[in-house]
């Protein structure tokens, strides 16, 4: 599987907004990037961070960082989120987090998408 980090020589502070996953290209929309920024700033409430939002964040991180980077970014973002929102640390489960990122990556191999909304519609 191709990783975005090997395909792009971009400093970590300015990740690419597209990646090639197997034979398909995926990108993020401005709304996707705004969502990530809001989530990382802990501006998303726990009530708004539903299953779809989890999958969206995984998709965004996969586009920007490839699989290993996405798993680490997802881990760090979730741990920061639960701490900032007073959510019990027991709500975070590393194995399930990695598994969901892998699942999203698996489905990204089926077709290209220009945003999470397009990906989810498939």
N, C-alpha and C positions, 0 to 999 in steps of 0.2 A: 504494500500500500504506500502511496506517495504521501509525504508529510509536507505541510506548507513551509516549515522552517528550512527544509532542504531545497525547496524550489524558489525561495525568495531571500535575497540578501538584504533584509530590512532590520534596522535596530529594534530591540524588544519594545521600546517605548512607542513605536509607530508600526504596529503589526499590519500585515496586508489585510485587505477586506475581501479577498477571494482566495480560493484554494482549489486544487484539483484533487478529487477523491476518486481513485481508480481512473475511470475514463471520463468522468463528468466534472464540470466546473460549477462551483457554488459561490455565491456572493451574499453579502448582507446589504439590506436596505438602510437608508438613513434612519428609519424608525427602529430597525434592529439595533443599530449602533447607539441610538438615543436610549433604548431600553437597557442595554448593557451599561452605559454610563450611569443611568439612574440607579440600576441595581448595585453597581459598585460603590455608589455614593450613599447607599442605604436609604434611598428615597422611595423604594418600592416597599409597600407594607407587607407584612406576613400574609394578610388576607388576600392580597393581590398576587402573591407568589404561588400560584396554583400549579397543577401538573403541566399544563401547556407552557407556562412561564419557565419551568425547569427545563423542558425540552428546548424551548427557544434559546435559553442561555447556553445550553450544551451545543446547539447548532452554531450559534455565533462564535463560541470559543473554538469549535472545530474548524470553522472557516478561517478564523484569524491565526490559529496556532497549530493546526494539525492535531493528531490524536494524543500523543504524550503531553503536549503543552495544554491542550484543552482539559485533560483530566486534572492537571495541577491547577490551572486557573479556576476551574469549577470548584475544586476543593477549597482553595483559598477564599474565593468569593462567598461560598456558602458558610464557611466558618466565620468570616467577617460579618455576614448578614445575621447569623443567629446570635452572635455576641452583641451586635448593635441593637438588636430588637428584643433582647432578654429572652430569647427562645432557649429552652433547655438544650444543652450540648448533646444530650442523648438523641435528639432529633436527627443529628447528622450521622450518616452511615456510609463510611468510605467505600465499602464493597458495592453497595447499591448505587452510589454516585458513579463509580467507575463503570458499572454495568450499564447504566442508562446512557452514559456518554458513548460507550461501545455500541449500544443499540442504535442510537441516532446515527453514528458513523456508518453502521451497516446499511441503514436505509438511504443514506446519502449516496451510496454506491449504485443506486438504481436509476437515478436520473438527475440531470442538472437542475439547479434552482437559483433564482435571482434574489431570493429572500426567504426568511423562515416561513412567511405566509404561503408562498408558493410551494415550498417543501412540504408543509403540513397538509396542503390541499391534495397532494399526490398520495 
